[in-house]
Amino acid sequence: MIGAWFAQGEATMIRSAAMLGLGALLLAAAPANACPADRAGFPEAPTIRFATWTVPIDGVDPVAEDSIHLAVDDDAVEAAYLAEEQATAQAMRAWMQSLASGLIALLTVALAAVGLARLGSARRPLAMTVLARRPVPAAVVLSLLSPVVPPLVLMHAEREILPSPVLLMASAGAALALSMLMSRRRLAARLRWAVMGVLGGHSDGTLVLTEIEPKKLVAPPGARGRVPWFVADLAASAGGESARVALGQADVDDGAARLLSRLANGGLVAGETLTVLGATQRVPADAASADPLCREAPMMARIGRSSCARAVISAGTPADLLRRLQLECVLLAVLFGICAGSAALAFFN
């Protein structure tokens, strides 16, 4: 019994030893390049060798040339990166061009607004010239507008809305320039059709253009008590005739405003003349002492506003007034073109 048990154990040990030997033989005979990765230089510089897989197509040899290769193509990757960089650079260039055109249009509109403000105050009521302060320089206006530029740039970077406010401001500037140009043309037409010469003998409401020599300031007809000097009447001599000009019904330029201010303060204005455009009206020469029912009281011409427009008082001669009107028309046409161009630039941006 014991001998049979020893014989069975010895056979089992021999079988196990034979299997171990066969396994060691198989491992020793395995090829060294069976692994796809080369590990010979791993401690110093690890390198990886990519394998190539082929997907067989029905009816085609797997190793044929029509098989699909998934190998990594460095040229294709580099071309993709280059195309992406070019697209990004082109988009940035287009955005910068849009921003630059918007800022240029905004700057031109601001300068045009300053020019329109200066031309708009060329002739205004005398009371406004007295109460108004000195005009604001263009550099100050631009410095006040400069803090608005960074928020507009940031909003343009996110929403690209810069052309919208520029288009609105440019359109408003163009409309204002066009209206001012038309008003200058109407004033030039009034100059062309006004009656020049003596003031006597004209009916009330006749449009006249005359050059006067200012004398003094008097109270307007029907006024009681003291009146401000800028709404008084200007007693003047027009071609040897006595006349009055209603300052409260007229628009004056800067030269005429300075002359009238000097006259009101007791200054001398000898040799200086003014050009007056307005409608005539016959009034008593001495309104304070004239009897309302007396028909033989001396009369004189009073120039004031007409039924359609205010009177105009300008320093210098009628030729000087006409030249200034022509220059203002040219400047307004240029400003209209600038505003219209800025509006077009913002619209097509």
Protein Blocks (a to p, Z undefined) as FASTA:
>chain_A
ZZmmmmmmmmmmmmmmmmmmmmmmmmmmpcfklpfbdcklmmmmccddddddddddehia
fkbmkbccfbdcfklmmmmmmmmmmmmmmmmmmmmmmmmmmmmmmmmmmmmmmmmmmmmm
mpccfklmmmpccdddfklmmmmmmmmmmmmmmmmmmnopmlmmmmmmmmmmmmmmmmmm
mmmmmmmmmmmmpccdjfehpaehiacddddddfbdcddehiacjddfklcccdddeehi
acdddfklcccdfklmmmmmmmmnopacehiacddddddddddfblmlpcfklckbccdd
dddddfkbccdddehjfklmmmmmmmmmmmmmmmmmmmmmmmmmmmmZZ
